[in-house]
Amino acid sequence: MTRRAFLGMSHSPLMGLNPVPPAVESDLKAAIATAREHVLRFDPELIVLVAPDHYNGFFNQLMPPFCLGTQARAVGDYLSPAGDLNVEGVMAEALAAHLMEEDFDVAVSRRMEVDHGFSQALQLLWGGLATPPVLPLFMNAVAQPGIPRLRRCRALGQAIGRYLDGRRERTLLIGSGGLSHEPPVPTLSHPDPAVRERITVKSEPTPADREAKTQRVMAAGRALAEGSSAMKPINPAWDRRWMDLLPQGTAGLDELCTSTEQSIEQEGGLSAHESKTWLVARSALRTDQDIPCTFRHYQAIPEYIAGFGLMFLEQPSP
């Protein structure tokens, strides 16, 4: 079995925008620097990046549970970089064919558009989009009823792992998203028909539209930190349970997969489904045994509307 490592990494579009207490910022920067050291020491030759979108590339007009990109372009929302990801297109097609043989009918995009859910992790680890080759895998985390269930995420990760068994590349699997948080991402139950239309049919936002969205999200983060928000608060106990169970083998992953969709939303928040990207990526490592956790960090940062977690697991060499 080729060398494989997992990095679970929260993201937040508000990093660098909303101010946080100096000690909070210092701790987070130090943790990200440590995660970067682990990644660069591992020196991946291939990245499988599992991440969500926030109605920048995927819309309700056609919302796949999972989609592999043979090309991908980051839109550059908030402070994240814009441009092409270094996608290994031929290998992405080969992975899609493998998954079809494994009874996973994943969508394939020849012109995938992604947002900070994908690009921020690459930006924080490599300084931008100039990275080792990437296989980008989108996971729907915002639009029910097509949000993948936990058992399916685990099975997909295992199927990706079986594809990697036939490869020689040293591979880093990144789950970008979560943990507990409920930012102001609209749903189709929104009372304003213009909002429902905006998340259903893709349209190119104007600079004014982007700025207005940025200001709305920044204000939501400030309100959450001040305690004046009606948004669901961050749930550190839920986050820590998630992080406790992921490194474990069968028993831990079985327990994690007993969570219901309703409990995820009630305890973690509507956007806590993003945490399933961690489960997909982790399950591409061995799931029949515990995987040593060489780095773990967690902070609840309401200004960023994020239960911000970092976790690095490296599969022992056979």
Salt bridges, closest charged atoms under 4 A:
GLU25 OE2 - LYS29 NZ 3.48
ASP43 OD2 - ARG170 NH2 3.33
GLU45 OE1 - ARG170 NH1 3.82
ASP77 OD2 - HIS116 ND1 2.65
GLU93 OE2 - ARG110 NH1 2.84
GLU102 OE2 - HIS98 NE2 3.42
GLU102 OE1 - ARG162 NH2 2.67
GLU113 OE2 - ARG73 NH2 2.51
GLU113 OE1 - LYS202 NZ 2.79
ASP115 OD2 - HIS54 ND1 2.91
ASP165 OD1 - ARG4 NH2 2.77
GLU169 OE2 - ARG167 NH2 2.66
ASP244 OD1 - ARG296 NH1 2.80
ASP254 OD1 - ARG154 NH1 2.61
GLU255 OE2 - ARG241 NH2 3.85
GLU261 OE1 - ARG149 NH1 3.76
GLU261 OE1 - HIS273 ND1 3.66
GLU261 OE2 - LYS276 NZ 2.90
GLU265 OE2 - HIS273 NE2 2.85
GLU274 OE1 - HIS11 NE2 3.25
GLU274 OE2 - HIS54 NE2 2.94
GLU274 OE1 - HIS181 NE2 3.44
ASP288 OD2 - ARG286 NH2 2.59
GLU314 OE2 - ARG3 NH2 2.57
